[in-house]
Amino acid sequence: MSMAEGRIDRGPVKKQTGLRHLFAAASYSLGGARRLLGEAAFRHELIAFGLVMAVFVLVGATFFQYVAMAILFLLMMAFEAINTAIEEIVDRVSPEISEMGKHAKDLGSFAVFCLILANGGYAVYVIALGLYF
């Protein structure tokens, strides 16, 4: 093994196939979920999701409303993961402050913000619907 540009060169990666590929992909996804749990913003989003689901119980939300909220939350998790990946890549490739790096991070953050608005807007709609109708 040789050191090249600060990384260990292990040669070509052997791709897994079949059932091994499924387990490898699952372990990568779990690693990503663990990494995302390290983000305070994501933990706050998880808490908000749990609170919204509890309030949905109180207002008598329908099954479809639970499913729609869960799908919106999964989308937000995906965007939060992509935003975190963008931030890590920018920090690795361009550790100095750069306008391009700032733009990349700002755009990722904006994408997450849009999903937060969608989640919040839908939650308020379902809660208001349950309280007043």
N, C-alpha and C positions, 0 to 999 in steps of 0.2 A: 504494500500500500504506500502510495506516495502522497505528499502534501502538495497540492496545487492551489494557489490563491486562497489559502486558509481552509481548504476542505479536504477531506480524505477521499481519494479516488478508489472506488471499489470495483471499477470496471463496469461492463454493461449490466443493467438490471434484468434479472430473469423474471419475465411476466408469469404470473400465476394463471391457471385456467380452471375451468369447471368450478367445483365446490370450493377449492382453495381460493379462487379469485373472489368468490362471494364472501368468505370469511376475512380475506385481506381487506376488501372494500369496507366491510363492516367495521373492522378495527381502525381504518383510517377515519371513518365517519365518527366513531367514538372519540378518537384523538382530537378531531376538530371540535366536537361538542365540549370536551374537557377544556380545550383552549378557549372556547367562547365563554365558558363559565368563569374564566379569569377576568372577563371584561365587566366592569361595574355597570355600564349601561345595559348590558344584556341581563344581568341579574335584576336590575330594576324593571326591565320589560317582563321578565318571568313573574315577578311579584305582581305587577300590574295585571298580567294575564290571569293569574290565580284569583286576584280580587274581582276582576270582571266576571269570571266564571261563577264565583260565589254569589255575586249580585244577580247574575242571570237566574240562578236557582231561586232567589228571593222574589224576582218579578215574574217567574213562570215562563221563561223563554222556551221556545219550541225546539225540537230536535234539530231542525234545519238551522235555526239561529246559532245553536252550539257548534254545529259543523262549520258554518260560514265563519264564525269567530275563530275556530281552530285553524281553518285554512288561511285566514288572514294572518294569524299569529305565526304559522309555519313559514309563510312568505316573509314576514318580518325577520324571523330567525335566519332565513337564507340570505336576506339582504345584509343583515348584521354580520354574518360570517364572511360574505364577500367584501364588505367594507373593512373588516378587520384584516382580511388577506391583503387588500390594497394597501392599507396602512403599513403592514409588515414588509411588503415588497418595496414600497417607497422608502421606508426607513433603511432597508438593507442596501438598495441600489444607490440611493441618494441621501446619505446621512446628513449632508449639509442642507440648510434651508434653501429650497428652490421654488420658484414660481410654479413650475410644472408639477412638482411634488405636492405643493399646497392645493393646486387645482384638482389633482387626482383625489386627494383626501377629502376636499370639500364636496366634490361630486358624489363620492361614496357616502358621505355623511348626509347629503341631501336626499339620496335614494332611501336611506333608512328613515329620515324624517318624514318623507311622503308616506311610507308604510305605517309609521306611528300615527300620522293623521288619519289614515284609512282605518286603522284598528280602533282608534279613539272615537272617530265619527260613527263607525258602525256600532260600537259599544253604547255610546250615548243614544243612538237611534233605538236600539233594542230595549234599553233600560227605560227610556221615555215612553216607548210604545207599551211596555209592560206596566208602567205606573199609571198612565193616563187613559188607556183604552181597554 
